[in-house]
Amino acid sequence: MLLKSNKIDWIGNIRGDILSGLVVALALIPEAIAFSIIAGVDPKVGLYASFCIAVTTAIVGGRPGMISAATGAMALLMVTLVKNYGLDYLFAATILTGVLQIFAGYIKLGSLMSFVSQSVVTGFVNALAILIFMAQLPELTSVTWHVYAMTAFGLGIIYLFPYVPKIGKIIPSPLVCILFLTCVSIYLGLEIRTVGDMGTLPDSLPIFHIPNIPFTLDTLLIILPYSVALTIVGLLESLMTATIVSDLTDTNADSNRECKGQGIANFITGFFGGMAGCAMIGQSVINIKSGGRGRLSSLVAGVMLLIMVVFLSDLISLIPMAALVAVMIMVSIGTFNWNSITNLKKHPLSTNVVMLTTVVVVVWTHNLAYGVFAGVLLASLFFANKISHFLYFEKNEVDGVRTYIIHGQVFFNSSDKFVSSFDFSNTFNKVVIDLSKAHFWDISAVAALDKVVAKLRRLKVEVEVIGKNEASKTIIDRFGMYDNPDEIDRILGGH
């Protein structure tokens, strides 16, 4: 089964993967250069990183069809390190980031994605779509009308070419857009911004390089905070992107393998003069929209990127930025979840608040981790509040014995309601607390039960607790004190 799966991943979609990989490679070049500039390093650092990461994750990553490379989110975290300590410390931090991500994969941190609600994912997607569009605005401000015309014409090609008979479905429209607009720009001699204006392309292949730093504890303490931040943001963006690609392709991703794959990629990249990177939602969407599905697409993207910038730099430098802007605008439009706008009227207020908060925080801070953390925190609080409302009591009294039948979930947010639902007026001889329809989740719940029993026994009321299910029995027996006379006396003495 594994052999068959690997065969499909590599040769199940050869034409589509090769063509889409070519499109992705072209789109990666200006972005890798731009991210290098953000990090304050030479453009070749981002380009080498994109090659190493794309090729490595194609082989060892957990999500076929997903593109990983140098990213803006990671570049922002490197600025201070590069400025204060230099490039070799960045390479060392990249290697340590890889080690931490591999470790995260082995302890199965990828499983934590199950805590990310759909509203957070939607907010993440929408925020990234907005950021991708905003990143194109500098290329569309203070420019001549030729740029606007080229961009509009490029969008027309992207959206209309698929309807051309016979060839429309064979050749990816973004590739046609890039090639056609490049030819038009050269033929007309247009004075517009090109890829060559972004920065100098490297003229040599990456070589193995051990960072020239002192291997001491002080060095580790310098790079560790940056590596931890890069690990968190890189895994978060990669796993979120994997979820989105899985939705687009109706396939599954191995999140823990993806953690290891990203780690191995960054570990290797640090030894070949590259900066840390992670999955890219924009390039991944380009890949999927262009027909890429397998690991071959990511491999082709990485290899073609290196071939283009090293051996075909004179030609690549002629590509007009307007063509790539058109492709990225297409990505932005295709990434945004337009149904989320109409769903604002249909979905509960809490769901909308979580989604909008995620969008606002990501767009405001340009930090994906902050937005996702804020969304997950809000979603958790809303969920806890909602579940706490499903706690209710049945009461009956026979021959001086009052029975409380508890229904629902007892945990930190409902523990006060649990205590306040009991009557402590001492008008009965015995109280039976029936937990057969309740579930105790944490120490706060157990403490609430102890408090109730202690209060009743202080009133000289006999108390019996019955009906504990297996899970509740485990936590109550382990942490509860109501069956311990000495502990109850201590609680009562406190009153």
C-alpha positions in Angstrom: 0.0 0.0 0.0 2.8 2.4 0.9 4.7 1.6 -2.3 1.5 2.2 -4.3 0.9 5.5 -2.5 4.5 6.7 -3.2 4.1 5.7 -6.9 1.0 7.8 -7.2 2.6 10.7 -5.4 5.6 10.8 -7.9 4.3 9.6 -11.3 0.5 9.7 -11.0 0.3 13.2 -12.5 3.6 13.7 -14.4 2.5 16.4 -16.9 0.4 18.3 -14.5 3.1 18.3 -11.8 5.9 19.3 -14.2 3.9 22.3 -15.7 2.7 23.4 -12.3 6.2 23.1 -10.9 7.4 25.4 -13.6 4.8 28.0 -12.8 5.6 27.9 -9.1 9.4 28.2 -9.8 8.8 31.4 -11.8 6.6 32.8 -9.1 9.0 31.8 -6.3 11.9 33.9 -7.7 10.7 37.4 -6.9 9.2 36.3 -3.6 12.4 34.7 -2.4 14.3 37.8 -3.3 11.8 40.0 -1.5 11.9 37.8 1.6 15.7 38.0 1.6 15.5 41.8 1.5 13.1 41.7 4.5 15.5 39.6 6.5 18.4 41.8 5.6 20.4 39.2 3.6 21.7 38.7 0.1 19.0 37.5 -2.4 20.8 34.2 -2.9 20.1 33.3 0.7 16.4 33.2 0.1 16.8 31.6 -3.4 19.1 28.8 -2.1 16.6 28.3 0.8 13.7 27.9 -1.5 15.5 25.4 -3.6 16.7 23.3 -0.7 13.4 23.4 1.2 11.2 22.7 -1.9 13.3 19.7 -2.9 13.7 18.2 0.6 10.0 18.5 1.5 9.1 17.0 -1.8 10.9 13.8 -0.7 10.3 13.7 3.1 7.3 16.0 3.7 3.9 14.8 4.7 1.8 16.7 2.2 2.1 15.9 -1.5 1.4 19.0 -3.7 2.3 21.5 -1.0 5.1 24.0 -1.7 7.6 25.0 1.0 10.3 27.6 0.6 11.5 30.9 2.2 8.6 32.9 3.5 7.8 36.4 4.7 6.5 35.3 8.1 9.8 33.6 8.8 11.9 36.4 7.4 10.4 38.9 9.8 11.7 36.9 12.7 15.3 36.9 11.5 15.8 40.6 11.1 17.2 41.3 14.5 19.4 38.2 14.6 21.1 39.1 11.2 21.5 42.7 12.2 23.1 42.1 15.6 25.1 38.9 14.9 25.5 38.3 11.2 24.7 35.7 8.6 26.4 32.7 10.1 24.3 33.0 13.2 21.2 32.9 10.9 22.5 29.7 9.4 23.0 28.2 12.9 19.5 29.3 14.0 18.1 27.6 10.8 19.9 24.4 11.6 18.6 24.5 15.2 15.1 25.2 14.0 15.3 22.1 11.9 16.3 20.0 14.9 13.5 21.4 17.0 10.9 20.7 14.3 12.1 17.2 13.9 11.8 16.7 17.6 8.2 18.2 17.4 7.4 15.6 14.8 8.6 12.7 16.9 6.6 13.9 20.0 3.6 14.2 17.7 3.0 17.9 18.1 1.3 17.9 14.7 -1.7 16.3 16.4 -2.4 19.7 18.1 -3.9 20.8 14.8 -7.1 19.1 16.0 -7.5 22.0 18.5 -7.7 24.5 15.7 -11.4 25.1 14.8 -12.8 25.6 11.4 -13.5 29.3 12.1 -9.8 29.8 12.9 -8.8 28.1 9.7 -11.2 30.3 7.7 -9.9 33.4 9.4 -6.3 32.3 8.7 -7.1 31.7 5.0 -8.9 35.1 4.6 -6.0 36.9 6.4 -3.4 35.3 4.1 -5.5 36.2 1.1 -5.6 39.9 2.2 -1.8 39.9 3.0 -1.0 38.3 -0.4 -3.0 41.1 -2.1 -1.5 43.8 0.0 2.0 42.5 -0.9 1.2 43.3 -4.5 0.2 47.0 -3.9 3.8 48.3 -4.0 4.1 47.0 -7.6 0.9 48.9 -8.5 1.6 52.3 -6.9 3.4 55.2 -8.6 3.7 53.3 -11.9 2.8 54.0 -15.5 -0.5 52.9 -17.1 1.4 50.1 -18.9 1.7 48.2 -15.6 -2.0 48.4 -15.0 -2.8 47.3 -18.5 -0.3 44.4 -18.3 -1.7 43.3 -15.0 -5.3 43.5 -16.2 -4.4 41.7 -19.4 -2.6 39.0 -17.4 -5.7 38.4 -15.2 -7.7 38.1 -18.4 -5.4 35.4 -19.7 -5.4 33.6 -16.3 -9.2 33.4 -16.1 -10.1 33.1 -19.8 -7.4 30.8 -21.2 -8.8 27.6 -19.5 -11.9 28.0 -21.8 -9.8 27.9 -25.0 -10.6 24.6 -26.8 -8.2 21.7 -26.7 -5.2 23.5 -25.1 -7.0 25.4 -22.3 -7.0 22.5 -20.0 -3.6 21.2 -20.9 -1.3 24.3 -20.2 -1.7 26.1 -16.9 -3.0 29.6 -17.6 -0.6 31.3 -15.1 2.3 29.9 -17.2 0.7 31.3 -20.4 0.3 34.6 -18.6 4.0 34.9 -17.6 5.3 33.8 -21.0 3.0 35.9 -23.1 3.4 39.1 -21.0 7.2 38.7 -21.1 7.2 38.4 -24.9 4.9 41.5 -25.1 7.1 43.5 -22.8 10.3 42.6 -24.8 8.6 43.2 -28.2 7.2 46.6 -27.2 10.3 47.6 -25.2 8.2 48.6 -22.3 10.0 50.5 -19.4 8.4 48.6 -16.6 9.7 46.8 -13.5 11.1 43.3 -14.1 12.4 40.5 -11.9 15.9 41.7 -12.6 15.1 44.9 -10.8 14.4 42.9 -7.6 18.0 42.1 -7.0 21.1 40.3 -8.3 20.5 36.6 -9.1 23.2 34.1 -7.9 25.6 32.7 -10.5 26.7 29.6 -8.7 25.2 26.5 -7.1 24.9 26.4 -3.3 27.8 24.7 -1.5 28.1 22.9 1.8 29.1 25.4 4.6 29.4 24.9 8.3 28.4 28.1 10.1 31.5 30.0 11.3 30.5 30.6 14.9 31.9 29.5 18.3 30.2 26.3 19.4 29.6 27.4 22.9 26.7 27.7 25.4 26.6 31.5 24.8 26.0 30.9 21.1 23.2 28.5 21.9 21.6 31.0 24.2 21.8 33.7 21.4 20.1 31.6 18.7 17.7 29.5 20.8 15.0 32.2 21.2 15.0 32.9 17.4 14.9 29.2 16.6 12.0 28.6 19.0 10.1 31.4 17.4 10.9 30.1 13.9 9.9 26.6 14.9 6.5 27.7 16.1 5.7 30.0 13.2 7.0 27.6 10.6 5.1 24.5 11.9 2.0 26.5 12.4 2.0 28.0 8.9 2.9 24.6 7.4 0.2 22.6 9.2 -2.4 25.2 8.5 -1.4 25.3 4.8 -1.5 21.5 4.7 -5.1 21.6 6.1 -6.1 24.0 3.3 -4.4 22.0 0.6 -6.1 18.9 1.9 -9.4 20.6 1.6 -8.7 21.8 -2.0 -7.6 18.3 -3.1 -9.9 16.1 -0.9 -6.9 14.2 0.4 -5.3 13.7 3.8 -2.0 15.0 5.2 0.3 13.4 7.7 0.8 16.3 10.1 3.6 14.6 12.2 5.5 13.6 9.1 5.1 17.2 7.9 6.8 18.4 11.1 9.7 16.1 10.6 9.9 17.0 6.9 10.0 20.7 7.5 12.6 20.1 10.2 14.8 18.0 7.9 14.5 20.7 5.1 15.5 23.5 7.4 18.4 21.4 8.9 19.8 20.8 5.4 19.2 24.4 4.3 21.3 25.8 7.1 24.3 24.0 5.8 23.8 25.2 2.2 23.6 29.0 2.8 19.8 29.3 3.2 17.4 30.8 5.6 14.7 28.9 7.5 11.4 28.5 5.7 8.1 26.7 5.8 5.0 26.0 3.6 3.7 28.8 1.4 -0.1 29.0 1.0 0.2 31.3 -2.0 2.6 29.1 -3.9 0.7 26.0 -2.8 -2.6 27.4 -4.2 -0.8 28.3 -7.5 0.5 24.7 -7.7 -3.0 23.2 -7.1 -4.7 25.7 -9.5 -2.1 24.9 -12.1 -2.8 21.1 -11.9 -0.1 20.0 -9.4 -1.0 17.2 -7.1 2.1 15.1 -6.3 5.5 15.4 -4.8 7.0 15.8 -8.3 5.5 19.3 -8.5 7.5 20.5 -5.5 10.6 18.8 -6.7 10.3 20.4 -10.2 9.6 23.8 -8.6 12.8 23.6 -6.5 15.1 22.2 -9.3 13.7 24.6 -12.0 14.1 27.5 -9.6 17.8 26.8 -9.2 18.3 26.2 -12.9 16.6 29.4 -13.8 18.4 31.7 -11.4 21.9 30.2 -12.0 21.9 29.3 -15.7 19.0 31.3 -17.2 19.2 34.5 -15.2 19.5 36.7 -18.2 16.1 35.5 -19.5 14.4 35.3 -16.1 15.4 38.9 -15.3 13.3 40.0 -18.2 10.0 38.7 -16.7 7.8 41.8 -16.0 6.6 42.0 -12.4 3.1 42.8 -13.7 2.8 39.2 -14.9 3.7 37.8 -11.5 1.4 40.4 -9.8 -1.5 39.1 -11.9 -0.7 35.5 -10.8 -0.6 36.5 -7.1 -3.8 38.5 -7.4 -5.4 35.3 -8.8 -4.0 33.5 -5.8 -5.5 36.1 -3.4 -8.9 35.9 -5.0 -8.8 32.1 -5.1 -7.6 31.8 -1.5 -10.2 34.0 0.1 -13.2 32.1 1.4 -16.0 34.2 -0.1 -18.7 32.1 1.5 -17.5 33.4 4.9 -19.0 36.8 4.1 -22.5 35.4 3.5 -22.1 33.0 6.5 -21.7 36.0 8.8 -25.5 36.0 8.9 -25.9 32.3 9.3 -23.2 31.4 11.7 -23.3 32.0 15.5 -21.9 35.2 16.8 -19.1 33.4 18.6 -18.0 31.7 15.4 -17.9 35.1 13.5 -16.0 36.7 16.4 -13.3 34.0 16.3 -13.0 34.2 12.5 -12.8 38.0 12.4 -10.4 38.2 15.3 -8.0 35.8 13.5 -8.2 38.0 10.4 -7.7 41.3 12.2 -4.8 40.1 14.3 -2.9 38.4 11.4 -3.4 41.4 9.1 -2.5 43.9 11.8 0.6 42.2 13.1 1.6 40.3 9.9 2.3 37.4 12.2 0.3 34.3 11.5 1.1 32.7 14.9 -0.4 35.6 16.8 -3.6 35.4 14.8 -4.0 31.7 15.1 -3.2 31.8 18.9 -5.8 34.5 19.4 -8.4 32.6 17.4 -7.7 29.3 19.2 -7.9 31.0 22.6 -11.2 32.7 21.8 -12.7 29.5 20.4 -11.7 27.6 23.5 -13.2 30.3 25.8 -16.5 30.3 23.8 -16.6 26.5 23.8 -16.0 26.3 27.6 -18.7 28.9 28.2 -21.2 27.1 26.0 -20.6 23.7 27.5 -20.9 25.0 31.1 -24.5 26.0 30.3 -25.5 22.4 29.7 -25.1 21.5 33.4 -28.4 21.0 35.2 -29.8 19.2 38.3 -32.8 17.0 39.0 -33.9 17.0 42.7 -36.2 14.7 44.6 -36.8 14.0 48.3 -38.1 10.8 49.8 -38.3 10.1 53.6 -35.8 12.8 54.5 -33.3 11.7 51.8 -32.7 14.2 49.1 -31.2 13.0 45.8 -29.4 15.2 43.3 -29.1 13.8 39.8 -26.4 15.8 38.0 -26.6 16.1 34.2 -23.7 17.5 32.1 -20.1 18.4 32.2 -18.4 19.6 35.4 -15.1 21.4 34.9 -13.4 24.7 35.8 -16.0 26.9 34.2 -19.1 25.1 35.6 -17.7 24.2 39.1 -19.2 27.3 40.7 -22.6 26.5 39.2 -22.2 22.9 40.5 -21.7 24.1 44.1 -24.5 26.8 44.0 -27.0 24.2 42.8 -27.1 22.4 46.2 -29.4 23.4 49.1 -27.5 23.8 52.4 -30.5 24.6 54.6 -30.2 21.3 56.6 -33.8 20.2 56.2 -32.9 16.6 55.4 -31.0 13.7 57.0 -29.2 12.4 54.0 -28.1 13.6 50.6 -27.4 11.3 47.6 -25.3 12.8 44.8 -25.9 10.8 41.6 -23.2 11.3 39.0 -24.3 8.7 36.6 -25.3 11.3 34.0 -22.4 13.7 34.7 -18.7 13.8 33.7 -15.9 15.3 35.8 -13.1 16.7 33.8 -10.5 18.4 36.0 -9.3 19.1 39.5 -11.6 22.1 39.7 -14.6 19.8 39.4 -13.2 17.4 42.0 -12.6 20.4 44.4 -16.2 21.5 43.9 -17.5 18.0 44.9 -15.2 18.1 48.0 -16.5 21.5 48.9 -20.2 20.4 48.6 -19.6 17.2 50.7 -17.7 19.2 53.3 -20.5 21.8 53.6 -23.2 19.2 54.0 -21.2 17.2 56.6 -20.6 20.4 58.5 -24.4 20.5 58.8 -24.4 16.9 60.1 -25.9 15.6 56.9 -25.0 12.1 55.7 -23.6 12.2 52.2 -23.4 9.4 49.6 -21.8 9.8 46.1 -23.0 7.2 43.6 -23.0 6.6 39.8 -19.4 7.7 38.9 -18.5 6.6 35.4 -15.1 5.2 34.8 -13.4 8.4 33.7 -14.9 10.5 36.5 -14.1 7.7 39.0 -10.5 7.8 38.0 -10.0 11.6 38.5 -12.3 11.7 41.7 -10.6 8.8 43.4 -7.2 10.2 42.5 -7.7 13.8 43.6 -10.8 13.8 45.7 -10.8 14.1 49.5 -14.4 13.6 50.5 -13.8 10.0 51.5 -10.8 10.9 53.7 -12.1 11.9 57.2 -8.9 13.7 58.1 -9.0 15.9 55.0 -12.7 16.6 55.4 -12.0 17.7 59.0 -9.3 20.0 57.7 -11.7 21.5 55.1 -14.4 21.9 57.8 -11.9 23.4 60.2 -11.1 26.0 57.6 -14.7 27.1 57.8 
